[in-house]
Amino acid sequence: MLSATVSKQAGHWYVSVQVQVQQDHAAVPTTPTTPATHATAGPVVGVDLGLTTLATCSDGTVCANPRYLQRRLKTIKRQHRVVSRRRKGSQHRKKAVRKLGKLSRRLATQRADTLQQLTTRLATTKSVIVIEELHVADLLKNHHLAQAIADVGFSEFRRQLRYKAGWYGSRVVVASRWYPSSKMCSGCGWVDGDLTLADRLFRCRTPQQPECGQVLDRDLNAALNLATLAGSASERPNACGAGSAGRGRATPVQLAVRKQEPNTL
């Protein structure tokens, strides 16, 4: 054990213990939380993150977006008004602050639990997971979608997937943000430059191969395109600090660079 940190959140006390362990990937025990099929023997999957659905996988699996913040936004706003109306330093204000803290804590734990379950399932059942590099800071500049994007937790999803892939022996490939996963047909490779965020179906209208005519959900189409990058990724680390000195071991994250049209959610 290296250290222990005591913290308090909304009236709940926690002790966070930091320990150092050595894990052997070849001897991962089979437990209720670890499937019998090890990740290194699992299939390749492309994962497209979005707002309509939290994650769409190339194997057809869809993880719904629970939208925890949107479901409780009115209650949180109402409680904020209650806090602002209470006199500073009064017991009524402290009580209102505690109630608001409990609401925020419940929201954070629900969001974290959803991401933990999804990333653990991917890392333990897939050998290669291909995701897309999203510049969240730029996405948050869209004031119409900023709140919904922040509620999903794109960066937290990627962070959890990175370290869990190292635990279970799987590999994470990160596609370039310029790769047109949503705009490119997964059947023939035609790129639809006119595709907008409002178009939820991808319709292939390539004049070169009129027999293609593929029509499918845009998120599934993007996931299928990401899955094709599993074998074409370069071995250099990504730009988010992966593989940097001081980490203790090399990270399994790799970057697939193909400069194309900018992608949309």
Backbone torsions as a table, in degrees:
resi	resn	phi	psi	omega
1	MET	NA	132.2	-176.6
2	LEU	-95.9	-44.1	-177.9
3	SER	-161.8	167.6	176.6
4	ALA	-140.4	131.8	-177.4
5	THR	-120.1	126.8	178.8
6	VAL	-99.5	130.1	-179.5
7	SER	-138.7	161.5	179.6
8	LYS	-129.4	129.6	179.6
9	GLN	-133.1	115.0	175.4
10	ALA	51.0	44.8	177.6
11	GLY	84.3	-0.4	179.3
12	HIS	-108.4	132.0	179.2
13	TRP	-97.3	138.4	-179.3
14	TYR	-131.8	148.2	172.1
15	VAL	-121.7	115.5	179.7
16	SER	-100.4	116.7	-175.9
17	VAL	-105.2	126.7	177.9
18	GLN	-100.7	122.8	-179.0
19	VAL	-127.2	160.5	177.8
20	GLN	-118.4	120.7	-178.8
21	VAL	-130.3	159.0	176.2
22	GLN	-115.2	121.3	-175.3
23	GLN	-109.7	132.2	178.3
24	ASP	-99.0	115.1	-177.7
25	HIS	-63.9	-31.2	-177.3
26	ALA	-76.6	-11.5	-176.8
27	ALA	-124.8	39.4	177.7
28	VAL	-72.7	119.1	-176.9
29	PRO	-70.1	153.7	177.3
30	THR	-89.4	111.2	-179.4
31	THR	-126.1	173.0	176.7
32	PRO	-57.6	-24.6	179.6
33	THR	-96.6	-5.9	178.7
34	THR	-120.9	112.0	-178.4
35	PRO	-60.7	154.5	-179.6
36	ALA	-64.1	-34.9	178.1
37	THR	-80.4	115.3	-176.4
38	HIS	-72.5	154.7	-173.7
39	ALA	-61.3	-33.5	-176.8
40	THR	-65.6	-18.4	179.2
41	ALA	-102.3	4.9	-177.0
42	GLY	-85.3	177.2	-177.7
43	PRO	-83.5	174.0	175.4
44	VAL	-92.3	141.4	-178.2
45	VAL	-142.6	141.5	171.1
46	GLY	-102.8	136.1	-176.1
47	VAL	-121.8	120.0	177.7
48	ASP	-106.4	117.7	178.4
49	LEU	-87.4	146.1	-179.5
50	GLY	-160.2	-170.4	-179.1
51	LEU	-103.4	-38.6	177.0
52	THR	-63.1	-46.6	171.3
53	THR	-125.0	143.7	-178.3
54	LEU	-62.6	-46.0	-179.7
55	ALA	-150.5	135.8	174.5
56	THR	-120.7	122.1	-177.4
57	CYS	-98.0	154.5	-178.1
58	SER	-68.2	-16.8	177.3
59	ASP	-86.3	5.9	178.3
60	GLY	96.6	-6.7	179.1
61	THR	-72.9	133.4	-179.4
62	VAL	-124.2	127.3	175.9
63	CYS	-105.0	115.6	-176.5
64	ALA	-67.6	150.7	176.3
65	ASN	-86.2	111.2	-176.2
66	PRO	-69.1	-20.8	177.3
67	ARG	52.1	56.2	-176.8
68	TYR	-61.7	-41.9	-177.9
69	LEU	-67.0	-42.9	-178.6
70	GLN	-63.7	-35.2	-179.0
71	ARG	-70.5	-25.2	-176.3
72	ARG	-118.7	13.7	-175.2
73	LEU	-65.4	-41.5	-179.8
74	LYS	-63.3	-41.1	179.6
75	THR	-65.4	-41.2	-179.7
76	ILE	-67.1	-41.8	178.0
77	LYS	-63.4	-40.0	179.3
78	ARG	-63.5	-41.0	-179.8
79	GLN	-70.3	-32.1	174.4
80	HIS	-62.0	-40.4	178.5
81	ARG	-66.2	-36.9	177.8
82	VAL	-62.8	-42.4	179.8
83	VAL	-63.6	-43.9	-177.3
84	SER	-66.6	-24.1	-178.2
85	ARG	-87.2	-13.3	179.3
86	ARG	-82.0	146.7	-179.8
87	ARG	-68.6	134.6	-179.0
88	LYS	-63.1	134.1	-179.5
89	GLY	87.4	-7.5	-178.7
90	SER	-81.6	160.3	178.2
91	GLN	-68.5	-32.1	177.8
92	HIS	-64.6	-36.6	178.2
93	ARG	-68.8	-41.4	178.2
94	LYS	-62.6	-38.9	177.9
95	LYS	-65.1	-40.9	178.7
96	ALA	-67.0	-36.7	178.4
97	VAL	-65.5	-40.9	178.1
98	ARG	-62.7	-40.1	178.9
99	LYS	-65.4	-40.2	177.0
100	LEU	-65.9	-38.3	177.7
101	GLY	-63.8	-36.9	177.6
102	LYS	-66.1	-38.4	177.3
103	LEU	-64.1	-44.2	-179.9
104	SER	-66.7	-38.8	179.3
105	ARG	-64.9	-42.2	179.6
106	ARG	-63.9	-39.9	178.4
107	LEU	-63.1	-44.4	-178.7
108	ALA	-66.6	-41.2	-179.5
109	THR	-68.5	-36.2	177.6
110	GLN	-66.0	-43.1	178.9
111	ARG	-64.0	-42.9	-179.7
112	ALA	-65.1	-38.5	-179.3
113	ASP	-64.3	-40.4	179.0
114	THR	-63.3	-44.9	-179.9
115	LEU	-68.1	-37.3	179.0
116	GLN	-63.4	-43.9	-179.6
117	GLN	-65.4	-42.4	-178.5
118	LEU	-66.6	-47.6	-178.2
119	THR	-67.6	-35.9	177.6
120	THR	-65.7	-41.2	179.5
121	ARG	-63.8	-39.7	179.3
122	LEU	-69.3	-44.8	-175.7
123	ALA	-68.0	-28.8	-176.2
124	THR	-94.3	-12.4	-177.2
125	THR	-118.3	-8.6	-178.5
126	LYS	-120.4	145.0	178.6
127	SER	-86.5	-38.2	178.1
128	VAL	-131.6	128.4	179.7
129	ILE	-119.2	120.5	-178.7
130	VAL	-106.0	120.9	177.3
131	ILE	-122.7	173.4	-177.1
132	GLU	-108.9	140.4	177.0
133	GLU	-77.6	114.7	-179.8
134	LEU	-111.1	128.4	177.5
135	HIS	-86.4	91.0	-171.7
136	VAL	-64.0	-34.5	-179.0
137	ALA	-60.8	-39.2	177.9
138	ASP	-73.2	-36.8	179.4
139	LEU	-63.8	-34.5	-178.8
140	LEU	-71.6	-10.0	176.9
141	LYS	-74.4	-15.0	175.2
142	ASN	-80.2	104.8	-173.2
143	HIS	-69.4	-17.6	178.4
144	HIS	-78.2	-27.3	-175.5
145	LEU	-117.6	-2.4	-173.3
146	ALA	-59.4	-43.7	-177.9
147	GLN	-64.8	-42.9	179.5
148	ALA	-67.6	-37.2	179.1
149	ILE	-67.0	-42.9	179.4
150	ALA	-64.9	-31.8	-178.7
151	ASP	-70.5	-28.6	-178.5
152	VAL	-72.3	-47.2	-179.5
153	GLY	86.0	55.5	-179.4
154	PHE	-60.7	-45.5	-177.5
155	SER	-66.1	-39.1	178.6
156	GLU	-66.2	-36.6	176.5
157	PHE	-60.0	-47.4	-179.0
158	ARG	-66.2	-39.9	-180.0
159	ARG	-61.4	-46.7	-180.0
160	GLN	-65.0	-40.4	-178.2
161	LEU	-65.9	-33.8	-179.1
162	ARG	-64.1	-51.2	-175.2
163	TYR	-76.0	-28.7	177.6
164	LYS	-72.5	-31.2	175.1
165	ALA	-62.7	-37.3	175.6
166	GLY	-67.2	-33.7	178.9
167	TRP	-67.3	-44.7	-170.4
168	TYR	-101.8	4.6	173.6
169	GLY	81.5	14.4	176.2
170	SER	-91.9	177.2	-175.9
171	ARG	-129.5	138.1	179.2
172	VAL	-111.2	126.0	175.7
173	VAL	-110.7	129.0	-178.4
174	VAL	-107.9	115.9	178.7
175	ALA	-78.6	148.7	179.4
176	SER	-62.1	148.0	178.5
177	ARG	-65.1	-16.1	-179.8
178	TRP	-90.3	-4.5	-179.7
179	TYR	-72.5	124.3	-174.3
180	PRO	-81.1	65.1	-175.8
181	SER	-64.3	-37.9	-178.8
182	SER	-81.7	-28.3	-174.1
183	LYS	-91.9	-11.3	-175.9
184	MET	-100.4	137.2	178.6
185	CYS	-70.9	128.2	179.7
186	SER	-74.5	-9.7	179.8
187	GLY	-92.6	-47.2	-175.1
188	CYS	-120.4	-12.2	177.9
189	GLY	90.7	7.4	178.0
190	TRP	-71.1	138.9	-178.1
191	VAL	-105.2	123.6	178.5
192	ASP	-93.1	99.6	-178.4
193	GLY	-72.4	-13.4	-177.9
194	ASP	-96.7	3.6	-178.6
195	LEU	-67.0	131.8	179.4
196	THR	-114.4	171.8	-179.5
197	LEU	-66.7	-25.4	-179.9
198	ALA	-75.6	-17.0	-179.9
199	ASP	-82.4	108.3	-178.3
200	ARG	-91.9	-9.3	175.7
201	LEU	-116.0	137.8	174.2
202	PHE	-97.0	125.3	-179.9
203	ARG	-119.5	117.6	-179.4
204	CYS	-79.2	121.6	-179.9
205	ARG	-127.8	37.5	-177.7
206	THR	-69.0	131.5	177.3
207	PRO	-75.5	-20.2	-178.7
208	GLN	-72.5	-37.5	-179.3
209	GLN	-129.4	77.6	-177.8
210	PRO	-65.3	-17.7	-179.6
211	GLU	-75.9	-12.6	-179.6
212	CYS	-66.9	-70.3	174.9
213	GLY	52.9	34.5	-176.3
214	GLN	-71.7	134.6	177.2
215	VAL	-129.9	118.2	179.0
216	LEU	-157.4	169.9	-179.6
217	ASP	-59.4	137.5	-175.1
218	ARG	-64.5	-35.0	179.4
219	ASP	-68.8	-40.3	176.8
220	LEU	-66.8	-38.4	177.1
221	ASN	-61.5	-41.9	178.7
222	ALA	-64.9	-41.2	179.7
223	ALA	-63.8	-39.5	177.9
224	LEU	-64.6	-39.5	177.3
225	ASN	-66.2	-38.1	178.4
226	LEU	-65.7	-37.1	-178.8
227	ALA	-62.6	-28.9	-179.4
228	THR	-70.6	-14.0	-179.2
229	LEU	-86.0	-0.9	-174.7
230	ALA	-60.1	-35.9	-176.9
231	GLY	-98.6	-0.7	-175.7
232	SER	-113.7	13.5	-176.8
233	ALA	-78.9	143.2	174.8
234	SER	-76.1	163.0	-175.6
235	GLU	-92.0	0.8	-178.1
236	ARG	-79.9	149.0	-179.4
237	PRO	-69.3	161.3	-179.3
238	ASN	-81.5	-179.7	-172.8
239	ALA	-88.2	6.2	-176.3
240	CYS	-99.6	21.3	176.9
241	GLY	96.0	2.6	-179.3
242	ALA	-67.2	135.6	177.3
243	GLY	77.3	11.3	-179.0
244	SER	-76.0	161.8	-178.9
245	ALA	-67.0	147.3	177.9
246	GLY	93.8	-3.1	179.7
247	ARG	-80.2	-21.0	179.1
248	GLY	97.4	-33.3	176.4
249	ARG	-157.3	160.2	-179.9
250	ALA	-70.4	139.9	179.0
251	THR	-82.2	150.1	-179.0
252	PRO	-83.6	8.2	-177.6
253	VAL	-82.4	133.8	177.8
254	GLN	-129.7	161.2	-173.9
255	LEU	-118.6	125.2	175.6
256	ALA	-101.0	111.7	-173.5
257	VAL	-104.6	117.7	172.6
258	ARG	-143.4	103.5	-174.2
259	LYS	-77.0	113.3	-179.4
260	GLN	-135.7	-154.9	177.5
261	GLU	-68.8	147.6	176.4
262	PRO	-59.5	144.1	-178.1
263	ASN	-95.0	159.3	174.3
264	THR	-117.5	165.8	-179.9
265	LEU	-65.8	NA	NA
